[in-house]
């Protein structure tokens, strides 16, 4: 019995050795042709994105107080929640505030708020006041 198993293993090893020299890798070249209109559309999209005012999107405020403490809270938040950006410190007399995110919908903001409240229990969702446009 053992002789048959040994014979099969030997045949398999010898055939694998001979077939290993037959295997070749393939090399190829890729050429991409792109319509020039795509570049125009990308440029147009960038312009639109710059014009939209991200400051008016929903945000989460996680801190309100002194600058030194605001910087500590910001660092702590960035270390724990890397998926939520941006994290900004804003000054509104007389306190510094740490604002997190640019959420499009209240549902999206509320979902992140649940996660954020585990570390920052006083956090809340808000829409920042609109800036007056300069003429």
Phi, psi and omega in degrees: 000312182295329180296321179294319179294319179295322179294319179295319179295320180296315180297317179297318181294317181294316181292324177296322179297315182289324180282343180292334178283344184276337184288128179232144175276151179255144176240145181216175180228137181248129176243126180248124175252128185238137178293132180298339178295333180296319178298320178296318179296320178296319177296317179297318179297320177298318178297318179296317180297325179288329181284330180291138185269099180289344180289344180264006176279164180294144180225167174244127176263125182250349182205151176213115181169214184284155184300314182301316179291324178298319179294321178295316180296319179299314179297317179298317180295313182297327179289325185269323185240082182282344184275348181255116177224158354277164173242117185234150171254123180245145177255122172229118187314129359259012188242162172260141182235142176256118182248142186233135170082169173220083186267135181281324183236157179291330178298314178298316180295318180295325177298314178291328180299320179301316179293318183291326183295341176298323180261324183237086188295340181268007182292150178208158180268142178204165172251122182296152177298145181288141176281145175281132180283138178280140180263000000 
